[in-house]
């Protein structure tokens, strides 16, 4: 037998062979009966050195186990369902779905409560935005406070009234899997009917511009 | 070098359906396991039966083995549980051994009684194997003998043996291999002769 191979076998027996070589030798060891017998004798040498008394060194244990395992199915053929982690229970996916639906419902309710008060909020946010920009650009803010057109244009005042409805509509569409079709349709039609209410100011503005011209 | 690499290579092969790799694990650990089980049962033949049952349980549970612990540690736990269950079911009290204590005359007597149930030819062959290995170890050059004993008896890694013997790790690997080869040459004759004699007796 190849001396290098035997040297590798001895190192593998001691867990001192590099992983890559171990993989190759393990494959050979599982098929080569001569190599397996040598491997078994290495175990006997260790048992004698450790003076393992009461142990039959020629016990036919390995042969008996091998014979029993012949009748066993190969582990590769065991379906993956049988290998599933024991901690997983049938109710866990249902609980996860329920939790997701609950979070979605709370989000929808929260957005609906936010929508009516959006106009005053916008009024409060405008100066804050101005402060923020001023803090970022102190020199310009100090030098030309009146000439800055980027601070807050007058039109966005009406935009927040529309945005929550749009966001809410997008949200409902994106999470449509968690709501019933009837409820979804009612909600969306409610948004659509509320849209024209926001439109007149824009129309009024454009009319005013035309009149100014 | 990470520990348990060779066992894990064999375990992965078994998990992929290679039963031959499990034979190698059995050959490597059968003596250790029987010795372990003999802390719970008196009879070596019964200890072998329990060890066999533990190996088969381990094989069936191997798909769940993820390698978080060393294979032998996992196998050890299975064997201990199997032995305890066997003791309970047969309504026998376990024998407590102090493993750290050196063998006293009393324990030698106990070991002698344990062998009573073995077949005569089996006993002769076991003794012959023991005598042959010990004689082969005595005949080894000092550096080879020290290396193999430090490995097998003290359980030192190659790196630790290299430090103890003040030589490179490659030299340790070579010394241990040459020691095993020298012992194996003698042992092979006994195994082949022993098997032949057993057939004659049968």
Interface residues (C-beta under 8 A of the other chain):
Chain A: X6 X7 X10 X11 X12 X13 X14 X15 X16 X17 X18 X19 X22 X23 X25 X26 X27 X29 X30 X31 X36 X38 X39 X40 X41 X42 X43 X44 X45 X46 X47 X48 X49 X50 X51 X52 X53 X54 X55 X56 X57 X58 X59 X61 X62 X64 X65 X66 X68 X69 X70 X72 X74 X75 X76 X77 X78 X82 X83
Chain B: X1 X2 X3 X4 X5 X6 X7 X9 X10 X12 X13 X14 X15 X16 X17 X18 X19 X20 X21 X22 X23 X24 X26 X27 X28 X29 X30 X31 X32 X34 X35 X38 X44 X47 X48 X51 X52 X55 X56 X59 X60 X62 X63 X64 X103 X108 X111 X114 X115 X118 X122 X125 X126 X129 X130 X133 X134 X137 X148 X149 X151 X152 X153 X157 X158 X173 X174 X176 X177 X180 X181 X183 X184 X187 X188 X191 X194
